[in-house]
Amino acid sequence: MIVKDNRTRENLIEAGRRLAEVLETLRGRTVPGVTAEELDDLAERLIREGGDEPAFLGYSPEGAIRPYPATLCVSVNSEVVHGIPNESRKTLREGDIVSLDLGLSHEGIIVDAAITVPVGRVSDLSKKLLSSTEAALAAGIAKALPGNRVGDISHAIGETIERAGFAVVKDLGGHGVGDLVHEEPFIPNYGREGSGPLLYEGMVLALEPISSAGKAAILLAPDGYTYRTRDGSLSAHFEHTILIEKDGPLVVTRQ
């Protein structure tokens, strides 16, 4: 999506605000004993009560064996992204870390965001993994400036994760968003400064650093959606939808 008028900009900002509110409610409900399916049900109810539509439910990415069957992606511990909450039967436990990835459509505009949430008290390793991955998102956002290139974002994200002693999951990354769930350009979480497509005013991007406490290699589960770290190590994932403006990036999904 390229934002060219004020009405589209206002609808995008409102979409982001609504998504951020739903994610914050989910954050507060992510406690020991809750099930992934309960979180998914809550996400769908809150989105529909607001008059909007879940963006992921029924979505069929290229090459998928079936449409995505839930509203929310819930990925626990070694699950990297796209965990299916209403098929996994997961009950969250003290010490887990959980990625909550959610999209909604408001006035035809799609926004996408993710947080990784500690369940109760978690290990020092988990705390560092979460804080470092969130810091990588902030570093990438800071480079989303007109005249920069995708590689500037990618380099900032990857450098922040690796400096903290973690691995960048290289097979997945950010993307354009707005008219569709996934649009060009693809935004790797590693790369060379000054490389890749040019960034310009009006672009709507979803930046999403994904890190591993072990090695970067991942596997796709038989369900066709859930990715896991190959070595079983913990993974974290944070995401914001941003609008590139003349004076810098506007984070539309920030609470």
N, C-alpha and C positions, 0 to 999 in steps of 0.2 A: 504494500500500500504506500502511496505517496499522498501526503496531506497537502491539499492545494487551496482549501478554503476554511474559513473560521468555523462553519457549522460542523464540518467533519472533525476538525480539531477538538471542538467542544464535546462531541459525541465520543471521541476516542478517550478524552480525559475522564468523562463520566463512566465509560466502560471500565477503565482502569481502577477508578475509585470503588466501583461496585465489586470488582474482583478482589481487590485488596481487603475489603471488609469481610467478604466470605472467607478468605484465607485466614484472616486474623481470628475469626470465630472458630475455624477448624483447629488453629494452633491451640486455642484454649481448651478444646475438647480432646486433644491428643494426650491422653493420660493412660496409666496402666489399667488394663482391663477392657478398654474400648476395642471394638473390632474395626478392621479396615472397612467392612461393609457398612457399619454404622456411620462412619465418616463420609463415605460415598453417598449414602442416603441423605445425610444432612446437607452436603454440598449441593446436590440436585434440588432439594427442597428450597434452600435459600436462594439459589439462582432463579428458580421459577417463580418464587414469591415476589422477587424483584421485577418480574415481567420480562426476564431475559431467557436465553437458551444455553444449555451446556454445549460447549464447542467440541468436546471430545466424544461425547456419546454418539455412537453410530459413525464416527469418522473412519474412513478407509484410506490410510496412506498408501502410496505406491508400493506394490509388492506384498501388501498385507493379505493374509489368508482369510480374514474376516474383518468386519467392522469392529472398532473398539467398543466393548460392551458396558462401559461405565462412564460416569461423569468425571471422576477424580482418579488420578494415578497415585497409588500408595505403594512406595518402595521401601522396604525395611532392611536395614543393616547392609548386607552384601548385595542387595538388589539395587541396581544403579538407577534405572528409570522405568516407567511404564508398567509398574506392578498393577495387576487387575484386582481391585478390592472385593468385588462381589463374586469372585471365583476362588480367591486364595484362602478364605476362612481364617485369616490371621487375627489373633488377639494380641494386642500390643502389651509388652512387658517392661517393667522397670529396667532402664539401662539401654533400651533400643534407641536407635535414631531412625527417623522416618521422613522420607521425602514426600511432600504433598504437592502435586503438580496439577494445575487447574486452568481451564480456559472457559471463557463465556463469550457469547455474542450479544451485543447490545446495539440496537438500531442498525444491524447488519455489519457491525465492526467487531472483529475478533481480537481479544487480548489474552495473554498467556503469562502465567507467573508460577513460581515454585519456591517453597521454603523447605529446609530440612530441620526437623523439630526433635529436640531431646525428649524422651519419655521418662519423666521423673529425673532421678539423679543418674548421670552418665559418667563414663570414664574421662580422664584428662585427655586421652588420645581423641575421643569423640569430640570433646569441646574444642580442641585445637583444629581438628578437621573441619568442623562447622564454621568456626570463626575465620579460618584461612580461606575457605571456599567463598564465603560471603564477602571477604575482603577482595577476592579476585573479581567478583562481580562488580564491586565498586570501582576497581581499577580499570576494568573494561569499559564501564559506562563513561568514565572520565575521558576516554579516548574517542568517544563517539561524537566527533566534531566534523562539521562541513569542511571538506578538503583533505581530511585524513582518509585512510584506507582501512579495509576490513582487517588487514594484517596488524595494524596498530592496536586494534581491540584484542585480537587473538594473542599477540605478543604479551600485552599487559596481563591478560588472564593467566596464560601459561606460566609466565615468570613469577607471578605472585604465588601460585600453587606450588611450584617446584622450589621456590625459595623457602617455603614453609616445611619442606621435606616430604611432600606428597607427590603422587603421580597424576598426570593429566589423562583423563579418559579421552583418547584421541579419535575414537570411532564415531563420537556423537558431538553435537555442538548447537549453536544458536542458529537463527534463521529470520528471514523477513516474516511479517505477520500483518494481519489487518483485514484483508479481503478473504484470505484463506488461513487455515491453521498453520501451514508451512508454505513459505514463499522464498524466492531468491532474495538476497544472497544467502548461501550457507556460511556460517561464521564459526570456523574452527576455534577450539580453545587453546591453540598453540599456533605459532607462526612467526613470520619475519616482519619487522616494522617496515612500512612503506610498500607492502605488497598487497595484492588482491584488489577487489573492486573499490571504486571511489565512493566515499560517503558524501551525501549532499542533503541539504535542507529539505524537510518533509518526509524523509524515510522513516518507516516504522519498523523497528527491529525487536526481536526477543533474544536477549543475551542470556546464556545459561551455562556457566562453568560447572563442570562435573569432575570430581576428583576421587581418588582412591588412596586409602591408607597403606595399600600394598602395591601391587603391580597394576599396570594400566589395562591389561587384556580383559576383555569381557566376553560373555557367552549369551546367546539368546535362548530363552527357555522354550519348551515345546508349546506353550500357549501362544507363541507368535508375537508377543509384545514385551514380556519382562526380560530386561537385561540384568545380568549378575556379573560381579567380578569373578574372573576365572579362578583366582586363588582364595576366594571366600573372604577377602578383606572388606572392611567397611568402606562405604561410598557416601558422598554428600553431593547435593545438587541445589543450586539457587538460581532463580530466574526473575527478570523483570522485562516488561515491555516498555520501550522507550521511543520517544519521538525526537528526531534530530532537528533542532531549531538553530536559527542564526547565531544565537548567543550560547549555544551548547545543548546538551541532551536534557530532555524533560522526562523524568521517570513517572509514567502514568499509573503504574501499579504499586507505587509506594504508599504504605498506610499513612 
